[in-house]
Amino acid sequence: MIETVNRLLFRHHDADVVYECRECGTSVDSVDDECPSCGRTDVATFVTE
Ligand SMILES: [Zn+2]
């Protein structure tokens, strides 16, 4: 039971999604956000492992 939960948590952690402004590279919270630095809404999505 506990082992199953840990495995799910690890899997979630392994597949972090990062959103980053295509214009200046600033990290944003979601793909729908606009960049706090330059105001662009063109956000790139990266999945890190
Ligand atoms: Zn930007």
mmCIF file of the protein (N, C-alpha, C, O) and its ligand, coordinates in Angstrom:
data_MODEL
# 
_entry.id   MODEL 
# 
loop_
_entity.id 
_entity.type 
_entity.pdbx_number_of_molecules 
1 polymer     1 
2 non-polymer 1 
# 
_entity_poly.entity_id                      1 
_entity_poly.type                           'polypeptide(L)' 
_entity_poly.nstd_linkage                   no 
_entity_poly.nstd_monomer                   no 
_entity_poly.pdbx_seq_one_letter_code       MIETVNRLLFRHHDADVVYECRECGTSVDSVDDECPSCGRTDVATFVTE 
_entity_poly.pdbx_seq_one_letter_code_can   MIETVNRLLFRHHDADVVYECRECGTSVDSVDDECPSCGRTDVATFVTE 
_entity_poly.pdbx_strand_id                 A 
# 
loop_
_entity_poly_seq.entity_id 
_entity_poly_seq.num 
_entity_poly_seq.mon_id 
_entity_poly_seq.hetero 
1 1  MET n 
1 2  ILE n 
1 3  GLU n 
1 4  THR n 
1 5  VAL n 
1 6  ASN n 
1 7  ARG n 
1 8  LEU n 
1 9  LEU n 
1 10 PHE n 
1 11 ARG n 
1 12 HIS n 
1 13 HIS n 
1 14 ASP n 
1 15 ALA n 
1 16 ASP n 
1 17 VAL n 
1 18 VAL n 
1 19 TYR n 
1 20 GLU n 
1 21 CYS n 
1 22 ARG n 
1 23 GLU n 
1 24 CYS n 
1 25 GLY n 
1 26 THR n 
1 27 SER n 
1 28 VAL n 
1 29 ASP n 
1 30 SER n 
1 31 VAL n 
1 32 ASP n 
1 33 ASP n 
1 34 GLU n 
1 35 CYS n 
1 36 PRO n 
1 37 SER n 
1 38 CYS n 
1 39 GLY n 
1 40 ARG n 
1 41 THR n 
1 42 ASP n 
1 43 VAL n 
1 44 ALA n 
1 45 THR n 
1 46 PHE n 
1 47 VAL n 
1 48 THR n 
1 49 GLU n 
# 
loop_
_struct_asym.id 
_struct_asym.entity_id 
A 1 
B 2 
# 
loop_
_chem_comp.id 
_chem_comp.type 
_chem_comp.mon_nstd_flag 
ALA 'L-peptide linking' y 
ARG 'L-peptide linking' y 
ASN 'L-peptide linking' y 
ASP 'L-peptide linking' y 
CYS 'L-peptide linking' y 
GLU 'L-peptide linking' y 
GLY 'peptide linking'   y 
HIS 'L-peptide linking' y 
ILE 'L-peptide linking' y 
LEU 'L-peptide linking' y 
MET 'L-peptide linking' y 
PHE 'L-peptide linking' y 
PRO 'L-peptide linking' y 
SER 'L-peptide linking' y 
THR 'L-peptide linking' y 
TYR 'L-peptide linking' y 
VAL 'L-peptide linking' y 
ZN  non-polymer         . 
# 
_pdbx_entity_nonpoly.entity_id   2 
_pdbx_entity_nonpoly.name        ? 
_pdbx_entity_nonpoly.comp_id     ZN 
# 
_pdbx_nonpoly_scheme.asym_id         B 
_pdbx_nonpoly_scheme.entity_id       2 
_pdbx_nonpoly_scheme.mon_id          ZN 
_pdbx_nonpoly_scheme.ndb_seq_num     1 
_pdbx_nonpoly_scheme.pdb_seq_num     101 
_pdbx_nonpoly_scheme.auth_seq_num    101 
_pdbx_nonpoly_scheme.pdb_mon_id      ZN 
_pdbx_nonpoly_scheme.auth_mon_id     ZN 
_pdbx_nonpoly_scheme.pdb_strand_id   A 
_pdbx_nonpoly_scheme.pdb_ins_code    . 
# 
loop_
_atom_site.group_PDB 
_atom_site.id 
_atom_site.type_symbol 
_atom_site.label_atom_id 
_atom_site.label_alt_id 
_atom_site.label_comp_id 
_atom_site.label_asym_id 
_atom_site.label_entity_id 
_atom_site.label_seq_id 
_atom_site.pdbx_PDB_ins_code 
_atom_site.Cartn_x 
_atom_site.Cartn_y 
_atom_site.Cartn_z 
_atom_site.occupancy 
_atom_site.B_iso_or_equiv 
_atom_site.pdbx_formal_charge 
_atom_site.auth_seq_id 
_atom_site.auth_comp_id 
_atom_site.auth_asym_id 
_atom_site.auth_atom_id 
_atom_site.pdbx_PDB_model_num 
ATOM   1   N  N  . MET A 1 1  ? 0.841  -1.208 0.000   1.00 0.00 ? 1   MET A N  1 
ATOM   2   C  CA . MET A 1 1  ? 0.000  0.000  0.000   1.00 0.00 ? 1   MET A CA 1 
ATOM   3   C  C  . MET A 1 1  ? 0.873  1.254  0.000   1.00 0.00 ? 1   MET A C  1 
ATOM   4   O  O  . MET A 1 1  ? 0.781  2.096  -0.893  1.00 0.00 ? 1   MET A O  1 
ATOM   5   N  N  . ILE A 1 2  ? 1.721  1.354  1.024   1.00 0.00 ? 2   ILE A N  1 
ATOM   6   C  CA . ILE A 1 2  ? 2.610  2.517  1.114   1.00 0.00 ? 2   ILE A CA 1 
ATOM   7   C  C  . ILE A 1 2  ? 3.575  2.542  -0.072  1.00 0.00 ? 2   ILE A C  1 
ATOM   8   O  O  . ILE A 1 2  ? 3.888  3.602  -0.614  1.00 0.00 ? 2   ILE A O  1 
ATOM   9   N  N  . GLU A 1 3  ? 4.035  1.365  -0.458  1.00 0.00 ? 3   GLU A N  1 
ATOM   10  C  CA . GLU A 1 3  ? 4.968  1.284  -1.579  1.00 0.00 ? 3   GLU A CA 1 
ATOM   11  C  C  . GLU A 1 3  ? 4.324  1.796  -2.873  1.00 0.00 ? 3   GLU A C  1 
ATOM   12  O  O  . GLU A 1 3  ? 4.980  2.442  -3.691  1.00 0.00 ? 3   GLU A O  1 
ATOM   13  N  N  . THR A 1 4  ? 3.043  1.500  -3.043  1.00 0.00 ? 4   THR A N  1 
ATOM   14  C  CA . THR A 1 4  ? 2.320  1.963  -4.222  1.00 0.00 ? 4   THR A CA 1 
ATOM   15  C  C  . THR A 1 4  ? 2.235  3.479  -4.251  1.00 0.00 ? 4   THR A C  1 
ATOM   16  O  O  . THR A 1 4  ? 2.429  4.100  -5.296  1.00 0.00 ? 4   THR A O  1 
ATOM   17  N  N  . VAL A 1 5  ? 1.945  4.069  -3.105  1.00 0.00 ? 5   VAL A N  1 
ATOM   18  C  CA . VAL A 1 5  ? 1.852  5.531  -3.021  1.00 0.00 ? 5   VAL A CA 1 
ATOM   19  C  C  . VAL A 1 5  ? 3.199  6.166  -3.357  1.00 0.00 ? 5   VAL A C  1 
ATOM   20  O  O  . VAL A 1 5  ? 3.261  7.129  -4.122  1.00 0.00 ? 5   VAL A O  1 
ATOM   21  N  N  . ASN A 1 6  ? 4.267  5.632  -2.791  1.00 0.00 ? 6   ASN A N  1 
ATOM   22  C  CA . ASN A 1 6  ? 5.590  6.166  -3.064  1.00 0.00 ? 6   ASN A CA 1 
ATOM   23  C  C  . ASN A 1 6  ? 5.930  6.090  -4.548  1.00 0.00 ? 6   ASN A C  1 
ATOM   24  O  O  . ASN A 1 6  ? 6.532  7.010  -5.101  1.00 0.00 ? 6   ASN A O  1 
ATOM   25  N  N  . ARG A 1 7  ? 5.548  5.010  -5.176  1.00 0.00 ? 7   ARG A N  1 
ATOM   26  C  CA . ARG A 1 7  ? 5.847  4.838  -6.597  1.00 0.00 ? 7   ARG A CA 1 
ATOM   27  C  C  . ARG A 1 7  ? 5.103  5.902  -7.426  1.00 0.00 ? 7   ARG A C  1 
ATOM   28  O  O  . ARG A 1 7  ? 5.654  6.462  -8.374  1.00 0.00 ? 7   ARG A O  1 
ATOM   29  N  N  . LEU A 1 8  ? 3.864  6.162  -7.056  1.00 0.00 ? 8   LEU A N  1 
ATOM   30  C  CA . LEU A 1 8  ? 3.086  7.185  -7.764  1.00 0.00 ? 8   LEU A CA 1 
ATOM   31  C  C  . LEU A 1 8  ? 3.698  8.565  -7.564  1.00 0.00 ? 8   LEU A C  1 
ATOM   32  O  O  . LEU A 1 8  ? 3.776  9.350  -8.508  1.00 0.00 ? 8   LEU A O  1 
ATOM   33  N  N  . LEU A 1 9  ? 4.126  8.863  -6.359  1.00 0.00 ? 9   LEU A N  1 
ATOM   34  C  CA . LEU A 1 9  ? 4.743  10.154 -6.074  1.00 0.00 ? 9   LEU A CA 1 
ATOM   35  C  C  . LEU A 1 9  ? 6.027  10.326 -6.872  1.00 0.00 ? 9   LEU A C  1 
ATOM   36  O  O  . LEU A 1 9  ? 6.285  11.391 -7.433  1.00 0.00 ? 9   LEU A O  1 
ATOM   37  N  N  . PHE A 1 10 ? 6.826  9.268  -6.917  1.00 0.00 ? 10  PHE A N  1 
ATOM   38  C  CA . PHE A 1 10 ? 8.078  9.345  -7.652  1.00 0.00 ? 10  PHE A CA 1 
ATOM   39  C  C  . PHE A 1 10 ? 7.818  9.553  -9.147  1.00 0.00 ? 10  PHE A C  1 
ATOM   40  O  O  . PHE A 1 10 ? 8.512  10.324 -9.810  1.00 0.00 ? 10  PHE A O  1 
ATOM   41  N  N  . ARG A 1 11 ? 6.815  8.857  -9.658  1.00 0.00 ? 11  ARG A N  1 
ATOM   42  C  CA . ARG A 1 11 ? 6.508  8.997  -11.084 1.00 0.00 ? 11  ARG A CA 1 
ATOM   43  C  C  . ARG A 1 11 ? 6.092  10.433 -11.392 1.00 0.00 ? 11  ARG A C  1 
ATOM   44  O  O  . ARG A 1 11 ? 6.486  11.008 -12.407 1.00 0.00 ? 11  ARG A O  1 
ATOM   45  N  N  . HIS A 1 12 ? 5.287  10.998 -10.494 1.00 0.00 ? 12  HIS A N  1 
ATOM   46  C  CA . HIS A 1 12 ? 4.853  12.385 -10.681 1.00 0.00 ? 12  HIS A CA 1 
ATOM   47  C  C  . HIS A 1 12 ? 6.065  13.319 -10.661 1.00 0.00 ? 12  HIS A C  1 
ATOM   48  O  O  . HIS A 1 12 ? 6.173  14.234 -11.477 1.00 0.00 ? 12  HIS A O  1 
ATOM   49  N  N  . HIS A 1 13 ? 6.963  13.075 -9.727  1.00 0.00 ? 13  HIS A N  1 
ATOM   50  C  CA . HIS A 1 13 ? 8.141  13.933 -9.591  1.00 0.00 ? 13  HIS A CA 1 
ATOM   51  C  C  . HIS A 1 13 ? 9.059  13.804 -10.800 1.00 0.00 ? 13  HIS A C  1 
ATOM   52  O  O  . HIS A 1 13 ? 9.684  14.779 -11.216 1.00 0.00 ? 13  HIS A O  1 
ATOM   53  N  N  . ASP A 1 14 ? 9.139  12.614 -11.357 1.00 0.00 ? 14  ASP A N  1 
ATOM   54  C  CA . ASP A 1 14 ? 10.031 12.383 -12.491 1.00 0.00 ? 14  ASP A CA 1 
ATOM   55  C  C  . ASP A 1 14 ? 9.606  13.132 -13.739 1.00 0.00 ? 14  ASP A C  1 
ATOM   56  O  O  . ASP A 1 14 ? 10.438 13.458 -14.587 1.00 0.00 ? 14  ASP A O  1 
ATOM   57  N  N  . ALA A 1 15 ? 8.324  13.405 -13.855 1.00 0.00 ? 15  ALA A N  1 
ATOM   58  C  CA . ALA A 1 15 ? 7.826  14.054 -15.061 1.00 0.00 ? 15  ALA A CA 1 
ATOM   59  C  C  . ALA A 1 15 ? 7.394  15.482 -14.770 1.00 0.00 ? 15  ALA A C  1 
ATOM   60  O  O  . ALA A 1 15 ? 6.237  15.846 -14.979 1.00 0.00 ? 15  ALA A O  1 
ATOM   61  N  N  . ASP A 1 16 ? 8.319  16.274 -14.294 1.00 0.00 ? 16  ASP A N  1 
ATOM   62  C  CA . ASP A 1 16 ? 8.020  17.678 -14.064 1.00 0.00 ? 16  ASP A CA 1 
ATOM   63  C  C  . ASP A 1 16 ? 7.768  18.402 -15.374 1.00 0.00 ? 16  ASP A C  1 
ATOM   64  O  O  . ASP A 1 16 ? 8.478  18.197 -16.358 1.00 0.00 ? 16  ASP A O  1 
ATOM   65  N  N  . VAL A 1 17 ? 6.764  19.241 -15.374 1.00 0.00 ? 17  VAL A N  1 
ATOM   66  C  CA . VAL A 1 17 ? 6.484  20.065 -16.545 1.00 0.00 ? 17  VAL A CA 1 
ATOM   67  C  C  . VAL A 1 17 ? 6.902  21.495 -16.238 1.00 0.00 ? 17  VAL A C  1 
ATOM   68  O  O  . VAL A 1 17 ? 6.531  22.057 -15.207 1.00 0.00 ? 17  VAL A O  1 
ATOM   69  N  N  . VAL A 1 18 ? 7.666  22.067 -17.132 1.00 0.00 ? 18  VAL A N  1 
ATOM   70  C  CA . VAL A 1 18 ? 8.165  23.423 -16.945 1.00 0.00 ? 18  VAL A CA 1 
ATOM   71  C  C  . VAL A 1 18 ? 7.636  24.301 -18.067 1.00 0.00 ? 18  VAL A C  1 
ATOM   72  O  O  . VAL A 1 18 ? 7.698  23.929 -19.239 1.00 0.00 ? 18  VAL A O  1 
ATOM   73  N  N  . TYR A 1 19 ? 7.124  25.451 -17.711 1.00 0.00 ? 19  TYR A N  1 
ATOM   74  C  CA . TYR A 1 19 ? 6.632  26.406 -18.708 1.00 0.00 ? 19  TYR A CA 1 
ATOM   75  C  C  . TYR A 1 19 ? 7.596  27.580 -18.759 1.00 0.00 ? 19  TYR A C  1 
ATOM   76  O  O  . TYR A 1 19 ? 8.005  28.120 -17.731 1.00 0.00 ? 19  TYR A O  1 
ATOM   77  N  N  . GLU A 1 20 ? 7.944  27.955 -19.968 1.00 0.00 ? 20  GLU A N  1 
ATOM   78  C  CA . GLU A 1 20 ? 8.980  28.970 -20.129 1.00 0.00 ? 20  GLU A CA 1 
ATOM   79  C  C  . GLU A 1 20 ? 8.646  29.872 -21.310 1.00 0.00 ? 20  GLU A C  1 
ATOM   80  O  O  . GLU A 1 20 ? 8.251  29.394 -22.373 1.00 0.00 ? 20  GLU A O  1 
ATOM   81  N  N  . CYS A 1 21 ? 8.805  31.165 -21.119 1.00 0.00 ? 21  CYS A N  1 
ATOM   82  C  CA . CYS A 1 21 ? 8.561  32.133 -22.183 1.00 0.00 ? 21  CYS A CA 1 
ATOM   83  C  C  . CYS A 1 21 ? 9.510  31.884 -23.362 1.00 0.00 ? 21  CYS A C  1 
ATOM   84  O  O  . CYS A 1 21 ? 10.724 31.763 -23.192 1.00 0.00 ? 21  CYS A O  1 
ATOM   85  N  N  . ARG A 1 22 ? 8.922  31.812 -24.559 1.00 0.00 ? 22  ARG A N  1 
ATOM   86  C  CA . ARG A 1 22 ? 9.774  31.592 -25.746 1.00 0.00 ? 22  ARG A CA 1 
ATOM   87  C  C  . ARG A 1 22 ? 10.621 32.813 -26.070 1.00 0.00 ? 22  ARG A C  1 
ATOM   88  O  O  . ARG A 1 22 ? 11.659 32.707 -26.723 1.00 0.00 ? 22  ARG A O  1 
ATOM   89  N  N  . GLU A 1 23 ? 10.175 33.956 -25.614 1.00 0.00 ? 23  GLU A N  1 
ATOM   90  C  CA . GLU A 1 23 ? 10.857 35.195 -25.955 1.00 0.00 ? 23  GLU A CA 1 
ATOM   91  C  C  . GLU A 1 23 ? 12.114 35.408 -25.107 1.00 0.00 ? 23  GLU A C  1 
ATOM   92  O  O  . GLU A 1 23 ? 13.192 35.680 -25.635 1.00 0.00 ? 23  GLU A O  1 
ATOM   93  N  N  . CYS A 1 24 ? 11.962 35.283 -23.796 1.00 0.00 ? 24  CYS A N  1 
ATOM   94  C  CA . CYS A 1 24 ? 13.078 35.637 -22.912 1.00 0.00 ? 24  CYS A CA 1 
ATOM   95  C  C  . CYS A 1 24 ? 13.494 34.512 -21.968 1.00 0.00 ? 24  CYS A C  1 
ATOM   96  O  O  . CYS A 1 24 ? 14.493 34.635 -21.259 1.00 0.00 ? 24  CYS A O  1 
ATOM   97  N  N  . GLY A 1 25 ? 12.728 33.405 -21.954 1.00 0.00 ? 25  GLY A N  1 
ATOM   98  C  CA . GLY A 1 25 ? 13.138 32.259 -21.153 1.00 0.00 ? 25  GLY A CA 1 
ATOM   99  C  C  . GLY A 1 25 ? 12.713 32.307 -19.705 1.00 0.00 ? 25  GLY A C  1 
ATOM   100 O  O  . GLY A 1 25 ? 13.112 31.453 -18.914 1.00 0.00 ? 25  GLY A O  1 
ATOM   101 N  N  . THR A 1 26 ? 11.903 33.300 -19.341 1.00 0.00 ? 26  THR A N  1 
ATOM   102 C  CA . THR A 1 26 ? 11.426 33.387 -17.969 1.00 0.00 ? 26  THR A CA 1 
ATOM   103 C  C  . THR A 1 26 ? 10.438 32.265 -17.665 1.00 0.00 ? 26  THR A C  1 
ATOM   104 O  O  . THR A 1 26 ? 9.573  31.967 -18.488 1.00 0.00 ? 26  THR A O  1 
ATOM   105 N  N  . SER A 1 27 ? 10.553 31.648 -16.507 1.00 0.00 ? 27  SER A N  1 
ATOM   106 C  CA . SER A 1 27 ? 9.627  30.600 -16.108 1.00 0.00 ? 27  SER A CA 1 
ATOM   107 C  C  . SER A 1 27 ? 8.280  31.198 -15.726 1.00 0.00 ? 27  SER A C  1 
ATOM   108 O  O  . SER A 1 27 ? 8.218  32.204 -15.020 1.00 0.00 ? 27  SER A O  1 
ATOM   109 N  N  . VAL A 1 28 ? 7.198  30.573 -16.197 1.00 0.00 ? 28  VAL A N  1 
ATOM   110 C  CA . VAL A 1 28 ? 5.849  30.983 -15.820 1.00 0.00 ? 28  VAL A CA 1 
ATOM   111 C  C  . VAL A 1 28 ? 5.117  29.783 -15.241 1.00 0.00 ? 28  VAL A C  1 
ATOM   112 O  O  . VAL A 1 28 ? 5.547  28.641 -15.405 1.00 0.00 ? 28  VAL A O  1 
ATOM   113 N  N  . ASP A 1 29 ? 3.994  30.056 -14.555 1.00 0.00 ? 29  ASP A N  1 
ATOM   114 C  CA . ASP A 1 29 ? 3.320  29.003 -13.807 1.00 0.00 ? 29  ASP A CA 1 
ATOM   115 C  C  . ASP A 1 29 ? 2.510  28.049 -14.672 1.00 0.00 ? 29  ASP A C  1 
ATOM   116 O  O  . ASP A 1 29 ? 2.367  26.875 -14.330 1.00 0.00 ? 29  ASP A O  1 
ATOM   117 N  N  . SER A 1 30 ? 1.980  28.534 -15.783 1.00 0.00 ? 30  SER A N  1 
ATOM   118 C  CA . SER A 1 30 ? 1.198  27.653 -16.640 1.00 0.00 ? 30  SER A CA 1 
ATOM   119 C  C  . SER A 1 30 ? 1.283  28.128 -18.082 1.00 0.00 ? 30  SER A C  1 
ATOM   120 O  O  . SER A 1 30 ? 1.724  29.243 -18.360 1.00 0.00 ? 30  SER A O  1 
ATOM   121 N  N  . VAL A 1 31 ? 0.855  27.270 -18.986 1.00 0.00 ? 31  VAL A N  1 
ATOM   122 C  CA . VAL A 1 31 ? 0.941  27.569 -20.405 1.00 0.00 ? 31  VAL A CA 1 
ATOM   123 C  C  . VAL A 1 31 ? -0.006 28.715 -20.779 1.00 0.00 ? 31  VAL A C  1 
ATOM   124 O  O  . VAL A 1 31 ? 0.148  29.332 -21.833 1.00 0.00 ? 31  VAL A O  1 
ATOM   125 N  N  . ASP A 1 32 ? -0.970 28.990 -19.923 1.00 0.00 ? 32  ASP A N  1 
ATOM   126 C  CA . ASP A 1 32 ? -1.929 30.063 -20.201 1.00 0.00 ? 32  ASP A CA 1 
ATOM   127 C  C  . ASP A 1 32 ? -1.490 31.409 -19.651 1.00 0.00 ? 32  ASP A C  1 
ATOM   128 O  O  . ASP A 1 32 ? -2.113 32.433 -19.932 1.00 0.00 ? 32  ASP A O  1 
ATOM   129 N  N  . ASP A 1 33 ? -0.412 31.410 -18.864 1.00 0.00 ? 33  ASP A N  1 
ATOM   130 C  CA . ASP A 1 33 ? 0.059  32.656 -18.280 1.00 0.00 ? 33  ASP A CA 1 
ATOM   131 C  C  . ASP A 1 33 ? 0.793  33.507 -19.305 1.00 0.00 ? 33  ASP A C  1 
ATOM   132 O  O  . ASP A 1 33 ? 1.316  33.004 -20.300 1.00 0.00 ? 33  ASP A O  1 
ATOM   133 N  N  . GLU A 1 34 ? 0.819  34.793 -19.041 1.00 0.00 ? 34  GLU A N  1 
ATOM   134 C  CA . GLU A 1 34 ? 1.694  35.645 -19.839 1.00 0.00 ? 34  GLU A CA 1 
ATOM   135 C  C  . GLU A 1 34 ? 2.983  35.861 -19.057 1.00 0.00 ? 34  GLU A C  1 
ATOM   136 O  O  . GLU A 1 34 ? 3.003  35.819 -17.826 1.00 0.00 ? 34  GLU A O  1 
ATOM   137 N  N  . CYS A 1 35 ? 4.043  36.091 -19.796 1.00 0.00 ? 35  CYS A N  1 
ATOM   138 C  CA . CYS A 1 35 ? 5.350  36.255 -19.183 1.00 0.00 ? 35  CYS A CA 1 
ATOM   139 C  C  . CYS A 1 35 ? 5.371  37.498 -18.292 1.00 0.00 ? 35  CYS A C  1 
ATOM   140 O  O  . CYS A 1 35 ? 5.002  38.580 -18.748 1.00 0.00 ? 35  CYS A O  1 
ATOM   141 N  N  . PRO A 1 36 ? 5.795  37.366 -17.025 1.00 0.00 ? 36  PRO A N  1 
ATOM   142 C  CA . PRO A 1 36 ? 5.865  38.513 -16.126 1.00 0.00 ? 36  PRO A CA 1 
ATOM   143 C  C  . PRO A 1 36 ? 6.975  39.482 -16.508 1.00 0.00 ? 36  PRO A C  1 
ATOM   144 O  O  . PRO A 1 36 ? 6.992  40.628 -16.059 1.00 0.00 ? 36  PRO A O  1 
ATOM   145 N  N  . SER A 1 37 ? 7.885  39.023 -17.326 1.00 0.00 ? 37  SER A N  1 
ATOM   146 C  CA . SER A 1 37 ? 9.024  39.848 -17.690 1.00 0.00 ? 37  SER A CA 1 
ATOM   147 C  C  . SER A 1 37 ? 8.783  40.667 -18.955 1.00 0.00 ? 37  SER A C  1 
ATOM   148 O  O  . SER A 1 37 ? 9.058  41.867 -18.975 1.00 0.00 ? 37  SER A O  1 
ATOM   149 N  N  . CYS A 1 38 ? 8.271  40.032 -20.014 1.00 0.00 ? 38  CYS A N  1 
ATOM   150 C  CA . CYS A 1 38 ? 8.112  40.730 -21.286 1.00 0.00 ? 38  CYS A CA 1 
ATOM   151 C  C  . CYS A 1 38 ? 6.668  40.786 -21.770 1.00 0.00 ? 38  CYS A C  1 
ATOM   152 O  O  . CYS A 1 38 ? 6.377  41.455 -22.762 1.00 0.00 ? 38  CYS A O  1 
ATOM   153 N  N  . GLY A 1 39 ? 5.746  40.085 -21.075 1.00 0.00 ? 39  GLY A N  1 
ATOM   154 C  CA . GLY A 1 39 ? 4.331  40.189 -21.399 1.00 0.00 ? 39  GLY A CA 1 
ATOM   155 C  C  . GLY A 1 39 ? 3.867  39.318 -22.549 1.00 0.00 ? 39  GLY A C  1 
ATOM   156 O  O  . GLY A 1 39 ? 2.694  39.364 -22.918 1.00 0.00 ? 39  GLY A O  1 
ATOM   157 N  N  . ARG A 1 40 ? 4.754  38.529 -23.120 1.00 0.00 ? 40  ARG A N  1 
ATOM   158 C  CA . ARG A 1 40 ? 4.355  37.631 -24.206 1.00 0.00 ? 40  ARG A CA 1 
ATOM   159 C  C  . ARG A 1 40 ? 3.523  36.471 -23.649 1.00 0.00 ? 40  ARG A C  1 
ATOM   160 O  O  . ARG A 1 40 ? 3.683  36.072 -22.495 1.00 0.00 ? 40  ARG A O  1 
ATOM   161 N  N  . THR A 1 41 ? 2.631  35.940 -24.493 1.00 0.00 ? 41  THR A N  1 
ATOM   162 C  CA . THR A 1 41 ? 1.847  34.783 -24.076 1.00 0.00 ? 41  THR A CA 1 
ATOM   163 C  C  . THR A 1 41 ? 2.291  33.534 -24.832 1.00 0.00 ? 41  THR A C  1 
ATOM   164 O  O  . THR A 1 41 ? 1.627  32.498 -24.782 1.00 0.00 ? 41  THR A O  1 
ATOM   165 N  N  . ASP A 1 42 ? 3.405  33.640 -25.522 1.00 0.00 ? 42  ASP A N  1 
ATOM   166 C  CA . ASP A 1 42 ? 3.937  32.503 -26.262 1.00 0.00 ? 42  ASP A CA 1 
ATOM   167 C  C  . ASP A 1 42 ? 4.831  31.692 -25.328 1.00 0.00 ? 42  ASP A C  1 
ATOM   168 O  O  . ASP A 1 42 ? 6.019  31.974 -25.172 1.00 0.00 ? 42  ASP A O  1 
ATOM   169 N  N  . VAL A 1 43 ? 4.220  30.670 -24.709 1.00 0.00 ? 43  VAL A N  1 
ATOM   170 C  CA . VAL A 1 43 ? 4.909  29.910 -23.672 1.00 0.00 ? 43  VAL A CA 1 
ATOM   171 C  C  . VAL A 1 43 ? 5.256  28.510 -24.177 1.00 0.00 ? 43  VAL A C  1 
ATOM   172 O  O  . VAL A 1 43 ? 4.409  27.807 -24.729 1.00 0.00 ? 43  VAL A O  1 
ATOM   173 N  N  . ALA A 1 44 ? 6.482  28.128 -23.985 1.00 0.00 ? 44  ALA A N  1 
ATOM   174 C  CA . ALA A 1 44 ? 6.926  26.800 -24.355 1.00 0.00 ? 44  ALA A CA 1 
ATOM   175 C  C  . ALA A 1 44 ? 6.744  25.851 -23.187 1.00 0.00 ? 44  ALA A C  1 
ATOM   176 O  O  . ALA A 1 44 ? 6.881  26.250 -22.031 1.00 0.00 ? 44  ALA A O  1 
ATOM   177 N  N  . THR A 1 45 ? 6.437  24.598 -23.482 1.00 0.00 ? 45  THR A N  1 
ATOM   178 C  CA . THR A 1 45 ? 6.266  23.581 -22.441 1.00 0.00 ? 45  THR A CA 1 
ATOM   179 C  C  . THR A 1 45 ? 7.395  22.562 -22.537 1.00 0.00 ? 45  THR A C  1 
ATOM   180 O  O  . THR A 1 45 ? 7.653  22.007 -23.605 1.00 0.00 ? 45  THR A O  1 
ATOM   181 N  N  . PHE A 1 46 ? 8.053  22.325 -21.434 1.00 0.00 ? 46  PHE A N  1 
ATOM   182 C  CA . PHE A 1 46 ? 9.106  21.323 -21.383 1.00 0.00 ? 46  PHE A CA 1 
ATOM   183 C  C  . PHE A 1 46 ? 8.757  20.278 -20.343 1.00 0.00 ? 46  PHE A C  1 
ATOM   184 O  O  . PHE A 1 46 ? 8.233  20.608 -19.279 1.00 0.00 ? 46  PHE A O  1 
ATOM   185 N  N  . VAL A 1 47 ? 9.041  19.030 -20.641 1.00 0.00 ? 47  VAL A N  1 
ATOM   186 C  CA . VAL A 1 47 ? 8.886  17.968 -19.649 1.00 0.00 ? 47  VAL A CA 1 
ATOM   187 C  C  . VAL A 1 47 ? 10.279 17.491 -19.266 1.00 0.00 ? 47  VAL A C  1 
ATOM   188 O  O  . VAL A 1 47 ? 11.043 17.016 -20.106 1.00 0.00 ? 47  VAL A O  1 
ATOM   189 N  N  . THR A 1 48 ? 10.592 17.625 -17.995 1.00 0.00 ? 48  THR A N  1 
ATOM   190 C  CA . THR A 1 48 ? 11.913 17.210 -17.517 1.00 0.00 ? 48  THR A CA 1 
ATOM   191 C  C  . THR A 1 48 ? 11.798 15.888 -16.788 1.00 0.00 ? 48  THR A C  1 
ATOM   192 O  O  . THR A 1 48 ? 10.775 15.601 -16.167 1.00 0.00 ? 48  THR A O  1 
ATOM   193 N  N  . GLU A 1 49 ? 12.834 15.095 -16.861 1.00 0.00 ? 49  GLU A N  1 
ATOM   194 C  CA . GLU A 1 49 ? 12.814 13.795 -16.187 1.00 0.00 ? 49  GLU A CA 1 
ATOM   195 C  C  . GLU A 1 49 ? 13.897 13.714 -15.147 1.00 0.00 ? 49  GLU A C  1 
ATOM   196 O  O  . GLU A 1 49 ? 14.033 12.691 -14.476 1.00 0.00 ? 49  GLU A O  1 
HETATM 197 ZN ZN . ZN  B 2 .  ? 9.270  36.743 -21.627 1.00 0.00 2 101 ZN  A ZN 1 
# 
